[in-house]
Amino acid sequence: MVNARTGPIDYCHDKRKVKKALTKKLELQELEHLSDVFKALGDSARSQILHLLSLDELCVHDISELTSLSQSATSHHFRVLRSLSL
């Protein structure tokens, strides 16, 4: 292939690296789980909850108070995190 401005395009292709990467490639199910984890962490309340739990063991009531969320909302966030094994 040729670029009109710069001339021939040099492609880098390392078969050894490609073969190695293929052995570590994630399956669709693993990618979907990873995507769900990132979605869960994208919620600032859940990120804050995980941060608080990394500091100390806290109950729903304590986290509810610290995050200004209702206990019901806090419990919902816990269920989402637990369902993803977080």
Steps between C-alpha positions, in 0.01 A plus 500: 500500500623852424427827678481790251705729728760273654533213255486129590342412834710261704288261705640350816404136544671279753358150462654387829330780694169441324513127581583575866217757524253249354572261787411773750196632313188520717189304413175688432356405841810637677484821297133546586574452871788747480273749325241461777769560764610822329137614472450438871818688589392785272231588753651749745292371793629145447856623464462693823353196677792282389745766615336518843502121529868494411562716807298296750214255538179703506132411515230629265389759755853642535556515126156653452592776743845557348370518143174684571311221324187337635546156652291360216726657235809386687365145518428510127861603429621218726290249302649621172855479637438160656354362176833585334703351787631840596 
